[in-house]
Every structure is written in structure tokens, then in C-alpha cells.
Amino acid sequence: MQAKLSSKFQLAIPKTIRDDLHLQAGQQFTLITRGNIIELIPVRSIQQARGMLPFREVVDSEEYRDREERKDYDID
């Protein structure tokens, strides 16, 4: 897919991409350049990023130490 850089150096993101990525007007991006490649990475709020990582069980430090000790001694 192609886009054209305007005389004001603005780039319009095609609607299909905006819709697929749920982009909003005014949204911020991080720009990364690698050689002649430009990457646009949408900046997500904490609320938007919620659920992106797999759920991990919350374990207190004492329980964690107990688990590590059982591993050391092969105790199940």
C-alpha cells in the first residue's frame, strides 16, 4: 500500500490501516528509522495496552521462595 507525502510533509494513513489498527485522530506515534525504512509505532495508553501480555499469576515473595526451594530439592 502506498501513501503520498504532502507539501507540508504530512502523510495520510489509509483508512483500511486506520480501521485495522483502531487509530484515532491526534494519536501519537514513535518513529524509528532503519536505513531508508521508517517505522510508525502507535503509542498506546496503559488502558489500551491492557490484555496485550499473557496473564501471570501474582505470587507473594514468600510463596516464590517456597517454590524455588521445592525446585532445588525436586519436591512437588
C-alpha positions, -999 to +999 in steps of 0.1 A: +000+000+000+013+035-008+008+069+006+020+103-007+039+129+014+022+163+011+040+196+006+036+201+044+055+168+049+023+151+062+015+115+054-021+102+054-026+067+067-051+048+045-085+042+061-081+004+060-050+006+081-065+031+105-095+009+110-075-023+114-052-007+140-080+013+157-061+045+152-076+078+163-071+114+152-044+130+173-029+097+183+009+098+189+035+076+172+070+066+179+091+069+147+121+046+141+144+048+111+165+019+099+184+028+068+158+040+043+129+024+063+106+044+086+085+026+112+055+042+128+046+026+161+013+038+177+018+049+213-008+031+234-021+042+268-020+018+297-057+011+293-053+003+256-023-020+263-042-039+289-046-076+279-017-075+254+005-096+276-005-130+289-019-132+324+006-141+350-004-153+384+006-129+412+027-146+438+040-131+470+077-132+478+074-159+505+054-182+481+080-176+454+109-186+477+090-217+487+085-227+450+122-221+443+132-242+473+110-270+461+127-268+427+161-270+443+151-302+462+128-316+435+099-315+459+064-313+444 
